[in-house]
Amino acid sequence: MKDLVKFANLLAFVLAAFACATPASAVPSMQVTVLPIYQIGNGAGVSMGHVVRAHTIYNRLQAGGTFVASCASPVMQPARGERTTSTDSYFGGLTLNVSIPYSLPATVYMPGFFSLDRGTSVNCTYSWTAKAIEGGFSISSNGISYQSGSGEISDGFFQAFQMNVPGDTNQDDWQSCIP
């Protein structure tokens, strides 16, 4: 029995030494690309979205993000979206590309746009978040434990855009704005 305990301690030491060969800062890497945000024509549609590209040396990875598009008008409501995906493998070295919303370029319709007065310009923001979480492992024996991986990285910011309502010269009750 004593030999079994010695063997278990030796095995724990070897595994911990192997785990220490993993970089201490094994946090997933992440890049975010925000597409150009702009109003499409004269209507309520806005082209928007972003892409999260995440990478890890481990064998599990989850990545995604959210967005909120809102305008400085009491009659307009925010448009929201989110998407998260994950992948795993027997071996590490995974990369995920996640588009938010699902397909890009995306047209998101801003609720309340058609309630605005003609000739109005409204300042708006596209606020985004991005996050990547990697898998990891822990080794413990006789009260000693070592954790590797399970890193997380996140980011977020906003981009301003403007929406314009056609002026009074357009008298066809928004018909020119409807595709």
ABEGO torsion letter per residue (X at the ends): XAAAAAAAAAAAAAAAAAAAABBAABBBBBBBBBBBBBBBEABABBBBEBBBBBBBABABBBBEBBBBBBBBBAABBBBBBBBBBBBBBABBGBBBBBBOBABOBBBBBBBGAAABBBGBBBBBBBBBBBBBBBBBBBBBBGGBBBBBEGBBBBBBBBBBBBBBBBBAABAAGGAAABX
